Amino acid sequence: MPTDIKTILNLTVPLIVHVGGQKMIMDDVLTLCPGAILELNKSAEEELTLLINNIAVGQGVAVKVGENFGIRVTQIGSPEKMIQAMGS
């Protein structure tokens, strides 16, 4: 049974903005508490990665939107790449 394109275009998918990462030994993880600061492996000026299903589909820079954070998209993958990410 063919899927209606309108149905596909109305799907909701989780979009993740990857700020950075850090490897830690478990002993350090267990000592984390509110107020702890984790240094990430990315400088504040570097672009952030947009992910769908943990697959990179674009990049952007952090912006302030009122009292919230946002992301200004600077690069986006092809529609084929995004469809591939949604199918994973």
C-alpha positions as CSV (number, residue, x, y, z in Angstrom):
1,M,0.0,0.0,0.0
2,P,1.6,3.3,-1.1
3,T,2.2,5.9,1.6
4,D,0.6,9.3,1.0
5,I,3.3,12.0,0.7
6,K,1.3,14.3,3.0
7,T,1.5,11.6,5.7
8,I,5.3,11.4,5.3
9,L,5.6,15.2,5.4
10,N,3.6,15.4,8.6
11,L,5.7,12.9,10.5
12,T,7.3,14.3,13.7
13,V,10.9,13.3,14.2
14,P,13.3,14.2,17.1
15,L,15.9,16.7,16.1
16,I,18.9,16.8,18.3
17,V,21.4,19.6,18.6
18,H,24.8,18.2,19.6
19,V,26.7,20.8,21.6
20,G,29.8,18.6,22.4
21,G,30.9,15.6,24.3
22,Q,33.4,14.4,26.9
23,K,34.6,11.0,28.0
24,M,34.8,10.5,31.7
25,I,35.7,7.7,34.0
26,M,32.8,6.2,35.9
27,D,34.2,7.3,39.2
28,D,34.0,11.0,38.0
29,V,30.5,10.5,36.6
30,L,29.3,9.2,40.0
31,T,30.6,12.3,41.7
32,L,28.6,14.7,39.5
33,C,26.2,16.9,41.4
34,P,24.0,19.9,40.7
35,G,26.2,22.9,39.9
36,A,29.0,20.8,38.4
37,I,30.5,22.2,35.2
38,L,31.6,19.9,32.4
39,E,34.1,21.1,29.8
40,L,33.2,20.0,26.3
41,N,35.5,19.1,23.5
42,K,34.2,22.0,21.4
43,S,35.0,25.7,21.5
44,A,32.1,28.1,22.0
45,E,32.7,29.5,18.4
46,E,32.4,26.1,16.7
47,E,29.2,25.2,14.8
48,L,26.8,22.8,16.4
49,T,25.7,19.5,14.7
50,L,22.0,18.8,13.9
51,L,21.1,15.1,14.2
52,I,18.1,13.0,13.3
53,N,18.3,9.5,14.8
54,N,21.9,10.2,15.7
55,I,22.8,10.9,12.1
56,A,24.3,14.3,11.2
57,V,22.0,16.2,8.8
58,G,23.3,19.8,9.2
59,Q,25.1,22.4,11.2
60,G,24.3,25.7,12.9
61,V,25.3,28.3,15.4
62,A,23.7,29.0,18.8
63,V,21.6,32.1,19.1
64,K,19.5,33.7,21.8
65,V,15.8,33.9,21.1
66,G,14.2,36.0,23.8
67,E,14.9,34.1,27.0
68,N,15.6,30.8,25.1
69,F,18.4,29.3,23.1
70,G,17.9,28.6,19.4
71,I,20.0,27.5,16.5
72,R,20.6,29.3,13.2
73,V,21.0,26.7,10.6
74,T,24.1,27.3,8.5
75,Q,24.2,24.1,6.5
76,I,21.7,21.4,5.8
77,G,22.1,18.0,4.0
78,S,20.1,16.9,1.1
79,P,16.5,15.7,1.4
80,E,17.8,12.2,0.6
81,K,20.2,12.4,3.6
82,M,17.4,13.5,5.9
83,I,15.1,10.7,4.7
84,Q,17.9,8.2,5.2
85,A,18.3,9.5,8.7
86,M,14.6,9.1,9.5
87,G,14.7,5.5,8.2
88,S,17.4,4.4,10.6
